[in-house]
Amino acid sequence: MEKVTRAAILGAARRWIGTPYRHQAALRGVGADCLGLVRGVWRDLYGAEAETPPAYTPDWAEARGEETLRDAARRHLCEIEISAARAGDVLLFRWRRGLPAKHAAILTGETTMIHAHEGAAVAEVALVAAWRRRIAYAFAFPNLDDNDAEKG
């Protein structure tokens, strides 16, 4: 696996902006959900899917009560402290305490992120307090060249 830079991650993620929200989709310009966005950026960086996710319903986290998204992230990404997250890292969110994490975004700066949210296209948005307090986990893409200049 070749080295990736934070600038490459941000460039790949920003190319997804405007992609309509589509549950379980991961096709830039056609449709993506939050997992599809991260999967698509992964493909842009590494060339192939890390794994194909199983079918999932919109309420999968509540119905199963398992940290499925976190476990998948741990298989392919590098878990980091939330406080250490920087532009290009992946954030996972939980809607309420006690529920599994079920939303993902790519951090683009100290106060911004790119994500796909139901009812909206992929967008770069403010990481406001309501989002910040729901961050459950942070991950870095593997084989990251952390010597590159961030362009967030």
NUNU-132999 format. One record per residue: residue number from 1; x, y negated, z negated of N, C-alpha, C, O, CB in turn. Coordinates in pm, whole numbers, plus 50000, padded with zeros to 5 digits. Glycine has a CB too. Example, Ala and Ser with C-alpha at 12.3 -4.5 7.8 and 13.67 -1.06 7.14 Angstrom:
BEGIN
PT torvex neast nnorth nup caeast canorth caup ceast cnorth cup oeast onorth oup cbeast cbnorth cbup
PT 1 51319 50569 49220 51230 50450 49220 51320 50330 49220 51424 50332 49154 51131 50447 49095
PT 2 51285 50225 49292 51367 50106 49286 51290 49997 49213 51341 49886 49196 51408 50060 49428
END
This chain:
BEGIN
PT torvex neast nnorth nup caeast canorth caup ceast cnorth cup oeast onorth oup cbeast cbnorth cbup
PT 1 50085 50117 50000 50000 50000 50000 50090 49876 50000 50181 49865 49918 49903 50000 49877
PT 2 50063 49784 50092 50149 49667 50101 50108 49561 50000 49996 49561 49950 50145 49609 50243
PT 3 50201 49469 49972 50176 49360 49878 50068 49268 49934 50061 49245 50055 50305 49282 49850
PT 4 49986 49215 49845 49888 49114 49883 49916 48989 49800 49972 48997 49691 49741 49165 49862
PT 5 49875 48876 49853 49894 48751 49781 49759 48696 49737 49654 48732 49792 49968 48648 49870
PT 6 49763 48610 49639 49640 48544 49595 49582 48460 49709 49460 48453 49725 49666 48456 49470
PT 7 49668 48397 49786 49621 48319 49900 49547 48407 50000 49445 48366 50055 49739 48248 49969
PT 8 49596 48528 50024 49529 48621 50116 49394 48664 50060 49296 48674 50134 49617 48745 50143
PT 9 49387 48688 49931 49260 48726 49868 49159 48614 49883 49045 48637 49923 49280 48760 49717
PT 10 49200 48491 49852 49108 48377 49862 49064 48353 50006 48948 48323 50031 49174 48251 49806
PT 11 49157 48366 50099 49121 48350 50240 49021 48454 50284 48923 48422 50353 49244 48358 50328
PT 12 49044 48578 50245 48951 48686 50281 48814 48662 50218 48712 48676 50285 49006 48824 50236
PT 13 48811 48625 50092 48683 48602 50023 48607 48486 50086 48486 48493 50104 48707 48575 49874
PT 14 48678 48380 50118 48610 48262 50176 48553 48290 50315 48458 48224 50356 48707 48144 50184
PT 15 48609 48385 50386 48552 48422 50517 48413 48487 50502 48338 48495 50600 48647 48518 50591
PT 16 48379 48533 50383 48248 48593 50358 48141 48490 50326 48022 48523 50326 48258 48693 50244
PT 17 48180 48365 50299 48082 48261 50263 47980 48248 50376 48014 48240 50494 48153 48125 50236
PT 18 47854 48245 50336 47743 48236 50431 47683 48369 50469 47575 48373 50530 47789 48167 50555
PT 19 47749 48479 50435 47693 48612 50463 47566 48629 50381 47569 48610 50259 47797 48725 50431
PT 20 47454 48665 50444 47328 48681 50368 47337 48792 50264 47411 48889 50280 47213 48709 50464
PT 21 47260 48775 50156 47253 48879 50054 47174 48997 50109 47062 48980 50158 47189 48825 49923
PT 22 47232 49116 50101 47164 49240 50137 47210 49345 50038 47330 49374 50027 47194 49284 50286
PT 23 47115 49403 49966 47146 49507 49867 47221 49622 49932 47177 49672 50036 47018 49558 49799
PT 24 47331 49664 49876 47417 49775 49918 47494 49750 50047 47563 49841 50095 47335 49897 49934
PT 25 47485 49632 50104 47555 49605 50229 47696 49552 50203 47725 49497 50096 47475 49505 50314
PT 26 47782 49569 50302 47921 49521 50291 47975 49487 50430 48082 49534 50469 48011 49628 50223
PT 27 47898 49405 50505 47939 49366 50640 47941 49214 50650 47837 49149 50647 47844 49427 50747
PT 28 48060 49159 50663 48076 49014 50671 47989 48958 50784 47990 49009 50896 48225 48975 50693
PT 29 47916 48854 50752 47830 48787 50848 47695 48854 50866 47603 48793 50919 47898 48781 50979
PT 30 47682 48980 50823 47557 49056 50839 47484 49067 50706 47365 49037 50699 47586 49196 50896
PT 31 47554 49110 50602 47491 49122 50472 47586 49182 50370 47670 49265 50402 47367 49206 50481
PT 32 47570 49137 50244 47652 49189 50135 47583 49162 50002 47516 49060 49985 47794 49128 50137
PT 33 47602 49253 49909 47571 49225 49770 47703 49197 49700 47807 49190 49766 47492 49344 49701
PT 34 47702 49181 49569 47827 49145 49500 47934 49253 49514 48051 49221 49533 47801 49119 49352
PT 35 47895 49379 49506 47991 49488 49524 48038 49492 49670 48155 49516 49697 47928 49623 49484
PT 36 47946 49469 49763 47983 49467 49904 48084 49359 49936 48172 49379 50020 47860 49447 49989
PT 37 48073 49244 49869 48172 49138 49888 48311 49186 49845 48407 49171 49919 48132 49012 49808
PT 38 48320 49244 49726 48451 49293 49677 48502 49405 49767 48621 49410 49799 48440 49342 49530
PT 39 48414 49495 49808 48454 49604 49899 48506 49547 50031 48606 49594 50084 48336 49699 49926
PT 40 48437 49446 50083 48478 49386 50209 48612 49316 50199 48695 49325 50290 48374 49290 50257
PT 41 48634 49245 50090 48764 49180 50070 48872 49287 50059 48981 49271 50114 48762 49088 49943
PT 42 48842 49395 49987 48938 49507 49977 48976 49557 50117 49094 49574 50148 48879 49624 49892
PT 43 48874 49580 50203 48902 49628 50339 48987 49527 50416 49079 49566 50489 48770 49654 50415
PT 44 48957 49398 50400 49035 49295 50468 49181 49300 50424 49272 49275 50504 48976 49157 50440
PT 45 49205 49332 50297 49340 49332 50242 49415 49462 50269 49534 49460 50301 49335 49308 50093
PT 46 49345 49576 50255 49411 49707 50256 49373 49795 50375 49439 49896 50401 49380 49780 50129
PT 47 49269 49758 50449 49236 49829 50570 49132 49940 50559 49070 49975 50660 49355 49886 50624
PT 48 49112 49996 50444 49015 50105 50428 48949 50095 50292 49005 50039 50198 49083 50244 50445
PT 49 48830 50149 50284 48758 50152 50155 48837 50232 50053 48900 50333 50086 48617 50213 50172
PT 50 48834 50186 49929 48895 50262 49820 48811 50388 49794 48865 50496 49772 48906 50175 49689
PT 51 48680 50372 49796 48586 50484 49786 48451 50435 49834 48424 50314 49832 48578 50540 49639
PT 52 48367 50525 49876 48232 50490 49917 48142 50503 49796 48131 50611 49738 48182 50579 50036
PT 53 48076 50393 49757 47989 50403 49640 47864 50485 49671 47818 50488 49785 47949 50263 49590
PT 54 47810 50551 49569 47684 50623 49590 47571 50521 49606 47587 50404 49573 47656 50720 49471
PT 55 47458 50566 49655 47341 50479 49664 47306 50430 49524 47318 50504 49427 47220 50554 49730
PT 56 47261 50306 49515 47223 50251 49386 47104 50159 49404 47090 50092 49506 47341 50176 49320
PT 57 47019 50156 49303 46901 50071 49303 46936 49939 49234 47036 49932 49163 46780 50140 49234
PT 58 46855 49835 49254 46884 49708 49187 46889 49719 49034 46958 49640 48969 46780 49607 49226
PT 59 46819 49814 48976 46817 49826 48829 46907 49940 48779 46888 49988 48667 46675 49849 48781
PT 60 47004 49982 48861 47086 50099 48825 47153 50085 48689 47160 50183 48615 47190 50122 48930
PT 61 47203 49969 48654 47275 49954 48527 47182 49973 48408 47217 50039 48310 47343 49817 48520
PT 62 47065 49914 48417 46969 49927 48307 46917 50070 48298 46902 50125 48189 46853 49830 48325
PT 63 46890 50130 48413 46832 50264 48416 46930 50369 48364 46890 50461 48291 46789 50300 48557
PT 64 47058 50357 48400 47156 50459 48362 47230 50427 48233 47275 50517 48163 47256 50477 48473
PT 65 47244 50299 48202 47312 50259 48081 47460 50295 48078 47520 50302 47971 47245 50322 47965
PT 66 47520 50316 48195 47661 50353 48203 47740 50239 48267 47687 50163 48347 47679 50484 48284
PT 67 47865 50229 48231 47954 50126 48285 48011 50171 48420 48133 50180 48438 48069 50094 48185
PT 68 47923 50199 48514 47961 50251 48644 48050 50153 48720 48151 50193 48777 47837 50282 48726
PT 69 48013 50027 48720 48090 49926 48793 48228 49909 48729 48329 49902 48799 48015 49791 48796
PT 70 48233 49901 48598 48361 49889 48529 48450 50010 48556 48569 49996 48582 48340 49873 48378
PT 71 48391 50129 48550 48469 50251 48572 48527 50255 48713 48642 50296 48731 48383 50375 48547
PT 72 48449 50214 48812 48499 50210 48950 48611 50107 48962 48712 50132 49027 48384 50178 49049
PT 73 48593 49992 48899 48697 49889 48904 48825 49942 48840 48935 49917 48891 48651 49761 48832
PT 74 48814 50014 48732 48933 50070 48666 49005 50173 48753 49126 50192 48741 48895 50133 48532
PT 75 48930 50240 48841 48994 50338 48929 49079 50272 49037 49176 50331 49084 48888 50426 48995
PT 76 49045 50149 49076 49108 50090 49194 49176 49955 49170 49264 49916 49246 49008 50074 49300
PT 77 49136 49885 49067 49192 49754 49037 49273 49763 48907 49274 49867 48841 49080 49646 49025
PT 78 49340 49657 48872 49425 49653 48752 49356 49567 48647 49343 49446 48664 49568 49597 48786
PT 79 49311 49629 48539 49240 49555 48436 49335 49457 48367 49448 49491 48334 49177 49651 48332
PT 80 49286 49335 48346 49363 49230 48280 49277 49166 48172 49155 49186 48169 49413 49123 48383
PT 81 49339 49090 48084 49264 49014 47985 49182 48907 48057 49229 48847 48153 49361 48949 47880
PT 82 49062 48885 48010 48976 48782 48071 49047 48647 48069 49041 48571 48166 48840 48773 47997
PT 83 49113 48617 47961 49182 48488 47948 49298 48473 48046 49344 48361 48070 49233 48471 47806
PT 84 49346 48583 48102 49457 48579 48197 49411 48572 48342 49494 48561 48433 49545 48700 48179
PT 85 49280 48577 48366 49229 48578 48503 49265 48449 48575 49256 48339 48520 49076 48598 48504
PT 86 49305 48466 48701 49344 48355 48787 49274 48367 48921 49209 48468 48950 49497 48350 48805
PT 87 49289 48265 49002 49230 48267 49136 49272 48394 49208 49390 48429 49212 49273 48142 49216
PT 88 49174 48463 49265 49198 48589 49336 49165 48711 49254 49162 48822 49308 49341 48595 49377
PT 89 49139 48695 49126 49102 48809 49041 48951 48834 49046 48874 48744 49080 49147 48784 48895
PT 90 48912 48955 49013 48772 48997 49015 48716 48989 48873 48778 49038 48778 48756 49141 49072
PT 91 48601 48927 48859 48531 48921 48731 48407 49009 48738 48338 49013 48840 48492 48775 48696
PT 92 48379 49080 48630 48255 49156 48616 48173 49092 48505 48226 49052 48402 48284 49307 48586
PT 93 48043 49084 48527 47953 49017 48434 47847 49115 48384 47807 49207 48456 47887 48895 48501
PT 94 47802 49094 48262 47684 49165 48209 47578 49060 48180 47608 48950 48133 47719 49250 48079
PT 95 47453 49095 48208 47346 48997 48190 47314 48974 48043 47287 48861 48002 47221 49043 48263
PT 96 47319 49081 47964 47289 49069 47821 47381 49161 47742 47425 49265 47792 47141 49102 47791
PT 97 47408 49122 47618 47489 49205 47529 47426 49344 47520 47304 49357 47509 47500 49141 47387
PT 98 47508 49447 47525 47459 49584 47516 47427 49649 47649 47410 49770 47657 47338 49587 47430
PT 99 47418 49568 47755 47393 49623 47889 47526 49639 47962 47621 49567 47934 47296 49531 47971
PT 100 47532 49735 48055 47656 49750 48134 47677 49630 48226 47582 49559 48261 47650 49881 48218
PT 101 47800 49608 48263 47832 49506 48362 47770 49548 48495 47777 49665 48533 47987 49485 48376
PT 102 47710 49453 48567 47648 49489 48694 47660 49381 48801 47592 49387 48904 47503 49518 48671
PT 103 47746 49284 48779 47766 49180 48880 47915 49153 48893 47989 49157 48794 47689 49049 48843
PT 104 47960 49126 49015 48101 49101 49041 48118 48970 49119 48031 48930 49197 48164 49218 49119
PT 105 48231 48906 49095 48266 48784 49168 48418 48777 49180 48491 48845 49107 48209 48657 49097
PT 106 48464 48694 49271 48607 48671 49287 48635 48527 49243 48580 48432 49297 48655 48695 49436
PT 107 48720 48514 49145 48757 48384 49091 48836 48308 49196 48928 48364 49256 48838 48399 48959
PT 108 48801 48181 49220 48873 48102 49320 48949 47985 49259 49029 47921 49327 48775 48050 49423
PT 109 48926 47958 49134 48994 47851 49062 48956 47860 48916 48885 47953 48877 48958 47711 49121
PT 110 49001 47767 48837 48968 47772 48694 48818 47762 48669 48767 47816 48570 49040 47659 48620
PT 111 48746 47695 48758 48603 47670 48735 48516 47708 48853 48402 47663 48862 48582 47526 48702
PT 112 48567 47792 48944 48489 47830 49062 48505 47978 49093 48604 48041 49055 48530 47747 49183
PT 113 48404 48032 49162 48407 48173 49202 48326 48190 49329 48243 48106 49363 48351 48264 49089
PT 114 48351 48301 49398 48271 48340 49514 48196 48466 49475 48254 48560 49421 48359 48363 49643
PT 115 48064 48466 49504 47985 48585 49475 47865 48592 49567 47829 48495 49634 47939 48586 49329
PT 116 47805 48709 49569 47680 48732 49642 47572 48751 49537 47584 48837 49450 47689 48856 49741
PT 117 47469 48671 49546 47362 48676 49446 47229 48693 49517 47203 48627 49618 47361 48548 49357
PT 118 47145 48780 49464 47016 48808 49526 46941 48678 49555 46931 48590 49470 46932 48899 49435
PT 119 46890 48669 49676 46813 48552 49717 46898 48439 49775 46845 48335 49812 46737 48500 49601
PT 120 47030 48460 49784 47118 48356 49836 47229 48419 49918 47259 48538 49903 47176 48270 49721
PT 121 47290 48342 50002 47405 48389 50079 47529 48388 49990 47530 48325 49884 47427 48300 50205
PT 122 47633 48459 50034 47761 48454 49963 47803 48307 49957 47798 48236 50057 47871 48543 50035
PT 123 47845 48264 49838 47877 48122 49819 47989 48105 49718 48011 48190 49631 47754 48044 49773
PT 124 48059 47995 49730 48156 47954 49629 48083 47858 49537 48033 47754 49581 48285 47889 49693
PT 125 48078 47892 49411 47996 47818 49315 48078 47786 49190 48187 47840 49169 47869 47898 49277
PT 126 48023 47697 49109 48086 47663 48982 48072 47780 48885 47968 47844 48878 48024 47535 48922
PT 127 48178 47805 48811 48175 47905 48705 48132 47831 48579 48212 47800 48491 48318 47977 48686
PT 128 48001 47804 48572 47944 47725 48462 47937 47810 48335 47960 47931 48338 47803 47673 48500
PT 129 47906 47745 48225 47903 47811 48095 47812 47934 48094 47845 48034 48031 47857 47713 47988
PT 130 47698 47926 48162 47605 48040 48166 47670 48162 48229 47643 48275 48186 47478 48003 48243
PT 131 47753 48144 48331 47828 48256 48390 47945 48295 48301 47968 48414 48276 47879 48218 48532
PT 132 48018 48195 48253 48139 48222 48175 48111 48309 48053 48189 48398 48022 48203 48090 48131
PT 133 48000 48284 47985 47972 48363 47864 47928 48506 47895 47920 48589 47804 47864 48294 47782
PT 134 47901 48536 48020 47862 48672 48060 47977 48755 48115 47959 48872 48149 47752 48664 48163
PT 135 48096 48697 48124 48212 48773 48175 48241 48886 48078 48258 48865 47958 48338 48680 48192
PT 136 48245 49008 48133 48271 49126 48051 48410 49183 48074 48472 49237 47981 48167 49233 48080
PT 137 48460 49172 48198 48590 49231 48235 48653 49146 48343 48586 49073 48416 48573 49379 48283
PT 138 48785 49157 48352 48860 49092 48460 48960 49193 48516 49017 49274 48443 48932 48963 48409
PT 139 48980 49185 48647 49070 49278 48717 49149 49203 48823 49101 49105 48880 48990 49394 48782
PT 140 49269 49249 48849 49351 49198 48958 49354 49304 49068 49347 49423 49041 49496 49163 48909
PT 141 49365 49258 49192 49384 49352 49301 49518 49421 49284 49612 49360 49232 49374 49280 49439
PT 142 49531 49546 49327 49658 49617 49312 49765 49563 49407 49737 49502 49510 49638 49765 49336
PT 143 49889 49590 49367 50005 49554 49448 50008 49405 49480 50040 49364 49592 50006 49635 49577
PT 144 49973 49326 49380 49965 49181 49395 50104 49119 49386 50179 49147 49293 49873 49121 49288
PT 145 50136 49036 49482 50260 48958 49479 50228 48832 49402 50176 48735 49458 50315 48926 49624
PT 146 50260 48832 49273 50225 48718 49187 50324 48604 49198 50317 48509 49121 50216 48762 49043
PT 147 50417 48611 49293 50512 48502 49314 50464 48405 49419 50529 48303 49444 50647 48557 49353
PT 148 50347 48436 49483 50300 48347 49587 50238 48222 49526 50201 48221 49408 50198 48418 49678
PT 149 50227 48118 49604 50164 47995 49557 50014 48011 49569 49962 48047 49675 50213 47871 49639
PT 150 49945 47985 49459 49797 47992 49464 49746 47875 49545 49795 47763 49536 49735 47990 49320
PT 151 49645 47906 49623 49577 47800 49698 49430 47809 49664 49349 47846 49749 49602 47814 49854
PT 152 49393 47776 49544 49256 47787 49496 49185 47661 49518 49067 47651 49484 49251 47824 49354
END
